[in-house]
């Protein structure tokens, strides 16, 4: 599990995908199914998180932005 870095309280809507962009803000975009085109992205919260290399940033079930250290497998 990761640790919470921004308490946002984002309310999720059906048919939308939520993610943390390169600028550290939370966005939503319409999910594309089949040949239908998804829409553009819309900012839902100005978190302004400073992303660190080696960490994954995501929005948890409570609508908060969290970070988790990425595990590198391999040789």
VEXDREN-2710 file (C-alpha; in Angstrom, 1 decimal):
% VEXDREN-2710
k/r/px/py/pz
1/UNK/0.0/0.0/0.0
2/UNK/1.1/3.6/-0.5
3/UNK/1.0/6.6/1.6
4/UNK/-1.4/9.6/1.1
5/UNK/0.3/12.7/-0.2
6/UNK/-2.8/14.9/-0.9
7/UNK/-6.2/14.7/0.8
8/UNK/-8.5/15.6/-2.2
9/UNK/-11.8/13.8/-1.6
10/UNK/-12.4/13.4/-5.4
11/UNK/-15.9/12.0/-6.1
12/UNK/-15.7/9.4/-8.9
13/UNK/-18.2/9.3/-11.7
14/UNK/-19.1/6.1/-13.7
15/UNK/-17.4/6.0/-17.1
16/UNK/-14.4/8.2/-16.2
17/UNK/-10.8/7.4/-15.6
18/UNK/-8.9/9.3/-12.9
19/UNK/-5.1/9.9/-12.9
20/UNK/-2.3/12.2/-11.7
21/UNK/-0.8/14.1/-14.5
22/UNK/2.9/15.2/-15.2
23/UNK/2.2/18.5/-13.4
24/UNK/1.1/16.7/-10.2
25/UNK/-2.6/17.6/-10.5
26/UNK/-5.5/15.1/-10.5
27/UNK/-7.4/14.8/-13.8
28/UNK/-10.5/12.9/-15.2
29/UNK/-11.1/11.7/-18.7
30/UNK/-13.9/9.8/-20.4
31/UNK/-13.1/6.1/-20.9
32/UNK/-13.0/5.1/-24.6
33/UNK/-14.7/1.9/-25.4
34/UNK/-14.3/0.2/-28.8
35/UNK/-14.1/2.8/-31.6
36/UNK/-15.6/5.7/-29.6
37/UNK/-13.3/8.6/-29.0
38/UNK/-12.5/9.7/-25.4
39/UNK/-12.8/13.3/-24.6
40/UNK/-10.1/15.6/-23.4
41/UNK/-8.9/15.6/-19.8
42/UNK/-10.4/17.9/-17.2
43/UNK/-8.5/19.0/-14.0
44/UNK/-10.5/18.0/-10.9
45/UNK/-8.0/19.0/-8.2
46/UNK/-4.9/21.3/-8.0
47/UNK/-2.6/19.1/-6.0
48/UNK/0.7/20.4/-7.4
49/UNK/2.5/17.3/-6.2
50/UNK/6.3/17.2/-6.8
51/UNK/6.7/13.7/-8.3
52/UNK/9.7/11.7/-7.4
53/UNK/11.5/9.2/-9.6
54/UNK/10.8/5.6/-8.7
55/UNK/7.3/6.2/-7.3
56/UNK/3.8/5.5/-8.7
57/UNK/1.1/8.1/-8.1
58/UNK/-2.6/7.2/-8.1
59/UNK/-6.0/8.1/-6.7
60/UNK/-7.2/5.7/-4.1
61/UNK/-10.8/4.6/-3.3
62/UNK/-11.4/7.6/-1.0
63/UNK/-10.4/10.1/-3.7
64/UNK/-7.1/11.0/-2.3
65/UNK/-3.7/11.1/-4.1
66/UNK/-1.3/8.4/-2.9
67/UNK/2.3/7.4/-3.8
68/UNK/3.8/3.9/-3.7
69/UNK/7.4/2.9/-4.3
70/UNK/7.8/0.9/-7.5
71/UNK/9.4/-2.5/-7.2
72/UNK/11.8/-3.3/-10.0
73/UNK/12.0/-7.0/-10.8
74/UNK/14.3/-8.7/-13.2
75/UNK/17.8/-9.9/-13.2
END
